Amino acid sequence: MFWWWDALYWLPRGVGWSDMNNKTTEPGYMYPHYSHLWMTVITGISLIIYRFVFENYIFIPLAYFLSRKNPPETRQGVLDREKKYTRMAECAMRSLYYTVSFCCGLYLVSNESHFYDITECWRKWPFHPIPTAIAWYYWIQGGFYISLVFGIIFLDAKRSDFWQMLIHHFITLALGWNLLDHEYDTDLGKILRYEQLDTALAICFGSVLIVWVATRLVYYPFWIIRSVWFDAPALIQDDYEWLNLAQQPQAPRFIMFLLTALLVLHIFWAYILFKIAYDTVKYGVVDDVREDFDENSAVNREKAKAEEKNKDD
């Protein structure tokens, strides 16, 4: 076994991997094992195939079929339509997954004690048997983020927050969890924007802003992060301290760091969302500044700002 799998770095004092392997569970429950990482890789490959099939053989052909009565009249129009449908297919694929994933995840954790009391995440750790259904949910979620990493590097259109999104996906993979799938509404909003459904887009953006503030800027820092910083150490190990970097195990400290880094990303994206809200109120343009590669969006935003400046003059 590689040195980094040594129980010293991962488990509380006096606990070894053999204790986990020999621990019996009730029917329908299981203990995590590092060999389960292969399930995440397999599901990741499956979801890359799912994306390829859904985008190229379902959504894009459907989009062309629905628009057959209004074909573009110029070559540039044909190219613009192709680019638009490709981006919409990316958004539709993610929206479908996020909708199903959110509903399934909410149903699965609604009967778990830690859903109502966060400190249950740390009590008796690491002896937390996991329902088999939730284990599959973790594997599929991990596989999905593997497919997102693959997509953002090799498939997706270039975006202005490429590195932030890549870091987010790696952090989520390392943590093996996701609080709420916030991208659902943003991807839906992009579809509405491409179709120029301004009223629906404004409603969608308003809901994104409300949900983001409630979950990312209130619940996450003041419930989850607070519990991580102040409740977890004593429940993990009686004398455990976050700032005692020489103290073992290191895995909880690494997880705490990742959770805190995720909070920093949430604050960064909150700034972007509020910037969009400001531009919307001041210039009347509901836009997604995360996608600077979209030339039309940038042009519309600058045009609106120029018109506002002329009014002031």
Disulfide bonds with the S-S distance in Angstrom:
none
